[in-house]
Amino acid sequence: MRSDRFYLDLPSFSRFDEVADFEAYVPVPDDWVLMITDVVSSTRAIAEGRYKDVNLIGASSIAAILNVAGSLKLPFEFGGDGAVVLVPPSLAEAASATLRGLQVVSRQSFGLALRAAAIPVAALRAEGQDLRVRKYELSPGNFLAMFVGGGIQLAEQLIKSETSSAPFLLQGGEGEAIPDLGGLSCRWDPLVPRNGRMLALILRARNEAPAVKRQTLMRTMDAVARLAGSELKSIAPVSGHSLQFSWPPQRLAAEARLNSSRTPYWLEYGKRLGISLVQWAVQRLNRKIGDFDPVVYRDQLFANTDFRKYDGTLRLVLDVTDEQVARIMDYLDAEYRADRLIYGAHVAERGLMTCLVFSLADNQHIHFVDNADGGFALAAADFKQRSETRMAPPPSEALAGSG
């Protein structure tokens, strides 16, 4: 394969349980570059009730780079308060430039600092972490990347360290080109769970031996589904119940503000208000207009969500009852105490969905799902706390060492 076409030509799989077939993952070429973003002080923004803005900026990272890439398929992952996109060497400079522009937009339009870095895959391997990928097909032409090898976790550590990230950091300043964020929207209402709660989970096996890790991953997914009384797909957060579209959309102002670097805010808002009115009417009437068929689109949308993904860490958003939350948490806590896995969790009354829509006629759209009020960002903080607790010595050992 030519390097640029590596991901485009990669075979795909369509059954999510195959995510644990680790031998099927393919090494990312050394000359590819991992673009990673992270909203600075996202915990404070969440406390201020601004997680919708944080979510939107995180998804914008993916939209900006995919628009630079054009028809070339790229592996990406949405993380709530940031994102990861892998690009071939021919796109590395353009991707870096568009992220520098997004840093300016994020700062000027939202008052949020966006940390961004471009880390060569070869640099991750030089630090002892591999990066391998598979392509999970949600529906024809729509893919999510799944990763193994530790490269994603290392990149997340590097970008949060001022010293380690220095060679890779991007710094956007005045005069940067305005990023193209076409296709990015967030017009659906917050997702209302049919079972009462949205549960965001981050899970990672403690034992890195492939056979043990596979067993832990499969056992955990089966247990979560069993404790919820259904297969994971049946408790996905996006459903006919949770999906609602009101007018004017609650997040339309943020969407317009994000794009107001190109046109005045009031003009951008007015344009999007008109388009969303048509969308609302079509959804209400449930009738096809031009290339847009609301019934077909909703069916596609249910399939094209990222409510489950894997990058060495399993990430899930599930629609469950309070009782199911308690059962799942009891199980995960027992597995944690048995030193088989580490987990982080966040429970909310609503979910968030941010959309990348490139072509309705060709079913080219992906929808990023997270919990409201903190979601993956707070689940990651919960995960980190458990991880640090697990690594700390028992109290008796700590006291013995203090003398």
C-alpha positions in Angstrom: 0.0 0.0 0.0 1.1 3.6 -0.6 1.5 5.3 2.7 -1.3 7.9 2.0 -3.8 5.1 1.2 -2.9 3.0 4.2 -6.2 3.5 6.1 -8.3 3.9 2.9 -7.2 0.4 1.7 -7.4 -1.3 5.1 -10.0 -4.1 5.3 -12.8 -3.4 7.7 -14.9 -5.5 10.2 -18.5 -5.0 11.2 -19.0 -7.1 14.4 -17.9 -5.1 17.4 -16.9 -8.2 19.4 -14.1 -8.7 16.9 -12.4 -5.6 18.4 -10.7 -8.1 20.8 -9.0 -10.0 17.9 -5.7 -8.2 18.6 -3.7 -10.2 16.0 -5.8 -8.6 13.3 -4.6 -5.0 14.1 -2.2 -3.6 11.5 0.8 -1.3 12.4 0.3 2.3 11.5 3.2 3.4 9.2 6.1 5.0 10.9 5.8 8.1 8.8 2.2 8.9 9.8 1.6 11.6 12.4 -0.8 11.4 15.4 -2.7 14.7 15.8 -4.0 15.1 19.3 -6.1 17.8 21.0 -7.2 18.5 24.5 -9.2 21.3 26.0 -7.2 22.9 28.8 -8.9 23.2 32.2 -11.9 21.2 30.9 -12.8 20.2 34.5 -13.2 23.9 35.4 -15.3 24.5 32.3 -17.5 21.5 33.3 -18.0 23.0 36.7 -19.1 26.2 35.0 -21.7 24.2 33.0 -19.8 24.5 29.7 -19.4 20.9 28.8 -21.4 21.4 25.6 -18.8 23.9 24.5 -15.9 21.6 25.5 -17.6 18.8 23.5 -18.0 20.9 20.4 -14.4 22.0 20.4 -13.2 18.4 20.8 -15.3 17.3 17.8 -14.1 20.4 15.8 -10.6 18.9 15.9 -11.8 16.0 13.8 -14.0 18.1 11.5 -11.2 20.5 10.7 -8.7 17.7 9.8 -11.2 15.6 7.8 -12.1 18.7 5.7 -8.4 19.2 4.9 -8.1 15.5 4.0 -11.0 15.6 1.4 -11.9 12.2 0.1 -9.0 10.4 1.9 -10.2 8.3 4.8 -8.4 8.9 8.1 -8.5 7.1 11.5 -9.9 9.2 14.3 -11.3 9.0 17.8 -13.5 11.5 19.8 -12.7 11.7 23.5 -15.1 14.3 24.8 -12.7 17.1 25.7 -10.4 16.3 22.8 -9.7 14.0 19.9 -7.1 12.0 18.0 -6.7 11.9 14.2 -3.9 10.1 12.4 -2.7 11.6 9.1 -0.2 10.6 6.4 3.0 12.6 5.9 1.5 14.5 2.9 -1.2 15.9 5.2 0.8 16.6 8.3 1.6 20.3 7.7 -2.0 21.1 6.5 -3.5 19.3 9.5 -1.1 21.1 11.9 -2.1 24.5 10.3 -5.8 23.8 10.6 -5.4 22.9 14.3 -3.4 26.1 14.9 -6.3 28.0 13.4 -8.8 26.1 15.6 -6.8 27.1 18.6 -7.3 30.7 17.7 -11.1 30.1 17.1 -11.5 28.2 20.4 -9.8 31.0 22.3 -11.5 33.9 20.6 -15.0 32.4 20.3 -15.3 30.4 23.5 -12.5 31.6 25.8 -11.2 28.0 25.9 -7.5 27.1 25.4 -7.0 24.1 23.1 -3.8 22.2 23.5 -2.7 20.5 20.3 0.3 18.4 19.2 1.6 16.6 16.2 3.4 13.4 17.3 5.1 11.2 14.7 4.2 7.5 15.1 7.9 6.8 14.9 8.4 8.9 18.0 5.8 6.9 19.9 7.6 3.7 18.9 11.0 5.1 20.0 9.5 5.5 23.5 8.5 1.8 23.5 4.8 2.1 22.5 3.4 0.6 19.4 0.3 1.9 17.4 -1.8 -0.6 15.5 -5.3 0.0 14.0 -8.4 -1.7 12.6 -11.3 -0.1 10.8 -14.8 -0.8 12.3 -17.6 -0.3 9.8 -20.7 1.2 11.3 -22.5 1.3 7.9 -21.3 1.3 4.3 -18.7 4.0 4.0 -18.7 5.1 7.7 -15.9 3.9 9.9 -14.5 4.2 13.4 -10.8 3.5 14.1 -9.9 1.0 16.9 -6.4 1.1 18.3 -4.0 -1.1 20.3 -0.4 -0.9 21.3 -0.3 1.8 23.9 0.5 4.7 21.5 -2.8 6.5 22.2 -2.2 6.4 26.0 1.4 7.6 25.5 0.2 10.5 23.3 -2.4 11.5 26.0 0.4 11.6 28.6 2.8 13.5 26.4 0.3 16.3 25.5 -0.4 16.9 29.2 3.3 17.2 30.1 4.9 20.6 29.4 8.4 19.2 29.1 7.6 16.0 27.1 5.2 17.6 24.7 7.5 20.6 23.9 8.9 19.1 20.6 5.4 18.3 19.3 3.2 21.2 20.5 1.3 23.4 18.1 0.9 27.1 19.0 -1.7 29.1 17.0 -1.4 32.8 16.9 -2.7 35.8 15.0 -2.8 35.4 11.3 -3.6 31.7 11.3 -5.9 30.4 8.5 -9.5 29.9 9.6 -10.3 26.2 9.8 -13.0 24.7 7.6 -15.6 23.2 9.9 -18.2 22.3 7.3 -20.4 19.4 8.2 -20.1 19.9 12.0 -23.4 20.5 13.7 -25.0 19.9 17.1 -28.7 20.6 16.6 -30.4 17.6 18.3 -31.7 18.1 21.8 -29.8 16.5 24.6 -30.5 12.8 24.6 -33.2 11.7 27.0 -32.6 8.2 28.2 -35.5 5.8 27.9 -34.3 3.9 31.0 -33.5 7.0 33.1 -29.7 7.3 33.1 -26.8 7.7 30.7 -23.8 5.7 31.9 -20.3 6.6 30.5 -17.6 4.0 31.2 -13.9 3.8 30.6 -12.4 0.3 31.2 -8.9 -1.1 30.8 -7.5 -4.6 31.5 -4.7 -4.7 34.1 -2.9 -7.6 32.5 -1.3 -6.6 29.1 -0.8 -10.2 27.9 -2.9 -10.4 24.7 -4.7 -13.6 25.6 -5.6 -12.3 29.1 -6.5 -8.9 27.9 -8.8 -10.4 25.3 -10.5 -12.6 27.9 -10.9 -9.6 30.3 -12.4 -7.4 27.5 -14.9 -10.0 26.3 -15.9 -11.1 29.8 -16.5 -7.4 30.8 -18.6 -6.6 27.7 -20.7 -9.8 28.3 -21.1 -9.0 32.0 -22.2 -5.4 31.4 -24.7 -6.6 28.8 -26.0 -9.3 31.1 -26.4 -7.0 34.0 -28.3 -4.5 31.8 -30.5 -7.4 30.7 -29.7 -6.9 27.0 -27.0 -6.8 24.4 -25.0 -3.6 24.3 -26.5 -2.5 21.0 -30.0 -2.6 22.6 -29.0 -0.2 25.3 -27.3 2.3 23.0 -27.9 5.9 24.0 -29.4 7.0 20.7 -32.9 5.6 20.1 -36.3 6.7 18.9 -37.1 7.8 22.4 -33.9 9.7 23.1 -33.7 11.4 19.8 -35.6 14.7 19.8 -35.3 17.8 17.6 -36.8 21.1 18.9 -36.7 24.6 17.4 -34.7 26.7 17.8 -32.0 24.1 18.7 -30.4 24.6 22.1 -26.8 24.5 20.8 -27.3 26.6 17.7 -25.7 29.7 19.2 -22.5 27.7 20.0 -22.5 26.3 16.5 -22.8 29.7 15.0 -20.2 31.2 17.3 -17.7 28.5 16.2 -18.2 29.5 12.6 -18.4 33.3 13.1 -14.7 33.7 12.2 -15.7 33.5 8.6 -18.9 35.5 8.7 -20.5 37.9 11.3 -22.1 36.0 14.1 -25.6 37.4 13.5 -25.4 36.4 9.8 -24.1 32.9 10.7 -26.8 32.4 13.4 -29.6 33.6 11.1 -28.5 31.3 8.3 -28.3 28.3 10.6 -31.6 29.3 12.2 -33.3 29.1 8.8 -31.8 25.8 7.9 -32.7 24.3 11.3 -36.3 25.4 10.8 -36.5 23.4 7.6 -34.9 20.4 9.4 -37.4 20.8 12.2 -40.4 20.9 9.9 -39.2 17.9 7.9 -38.7 15.9 11.1 -42.2 16.9 12.3 -43.8 16.0 9.0 -41.7 12.9 8.6 -41.7 13.5 4.8 -38.9 13.3 2.3 -37.7 16.6 0.8 -35.1 16.4 -2.0 -32.3 14.1 -1.0 -33.3 14.2 2.7 -35.5 11.4 4.0 -36.0 11.8 7.8 -37.0 8.2 8.3 -34.0 6.8 6.5 -31.7 9.4 8.1 -32.8 8.4 11.7 -32.2 4.7 10.9 -28.8 5.5 9.6 -28.1 7.8 12.6 -28.8 5.0 15.1 -26.1 2.9 13.3 -23.6 5.6 12.9 -22.9 6.5 16.5 -19.6 6.0 18.4 -21.2 4.8 21.7 -18.7 2.0 21.9 -15.0 2.2 20.9 -11.6 0.8 21.8 -8.1 2.2 21.9 -6.5 -0.1 24.4 -9.3 1.3 26.7 -12.9 0.3 26.2 -15.2 3.4 26.1 -19.0 3.0 26.4 -22.1 5.2 26.7 -25.2 3.2 27.7 -28.9 3.9 28.4 -29.7 2.1 31.7 -31.8 2.2 34.8 -30.6 3.2 38.3 -30.7 -0.5 39.3 -28.7 -1.5 36.3 -26.1 1.2 37.1 -25.8 -0.2 40.6 -25.3 -3.8 39.3 -22.8 -2.8 36.7 -20.8 -0.7 39.2 -20.8 -3.5 41.8 -19.4 -5.9 39.2 -16.7 -3.4 38.0 -15.7 -2.6 41.6 -15.3 -6.4 42.3 -13.1 -6.7 39.1 -11.1 -3.7 40.2 -10.5 -5.1 43.7 -9.5 -8.4 42.1 -6.9 -6.4 40.1 -8.3 -7.5 36.8 -9.3 -4.1 35.4 -9.4 -0.3 36.1 -12.5 1.7 35.4 -13.9 5.2 35.5 -17.6 6.1 35.3 -19.9 9.0 35.0 -23.7 9.0 35.3 -26.0 11.6 33.9 -29.6 12.3 33.2 -28.9 13.4 29.6 -26.6 12.6 26.8 -24.9 14.8 24.2 -24.6 14.2 20.5 -22.4 16.1 18.1 -22.7 15.4 14.4 -20.4 15.3 11.3 -22.6 15.3 8.3 -20.8 15.3 4.9 -23.5 13.8 2.6 -27.0 12.8 3.5 -27.6 11.4 0.0 -24.6 9.1 0.3 -25.1 8.2 4.0 -21.8 9.9 4.9 -22.3 11.0 8.5 -20.9 10.1 12.0 -22.3 11.0 15.3 -20.2 11.5 18.5 -22.0 10.5 21.7 -21.1 11.5 25.3 -22.8 12.2 28.6 -23.9 15.7 29.5 -22.3 17.5 32.5 -18.9 15.9 32.1 -19.2 12.5 30.5 -15.9 11.0 29.3 -13.9 13.9 30.8 -15.1 13.1 34.3 -15.0 9.4 33.7 -11.4 9.8 32.8 -10.7 11.7 36.0 -12.4 8.9 37.9 -10.3 6.3 36.0 -7.1 8.2 36.8 -7.9 8.3 40.5 -8.5 4.6 40.6 -5.3 4.0 38.6 -3.2 6.1 41.0 -4.8 4.4 44.0 -4.0 1.0 42.6 -0.4 1.9 41.9 0.1 3.3 45.5 1.6 1.0 48.1 -0.6 -0.4 50.8 -0.7 1.8 53.9 1.5 -0.6 55.9 4.2 -0.5 53.2 4.0 3.3 53.0 4.5 3.6 56.7 7.4 1.2 56.7 9.1 3.2 54.0 8.6 6.5 55.7 11.1 5.6 58.5 
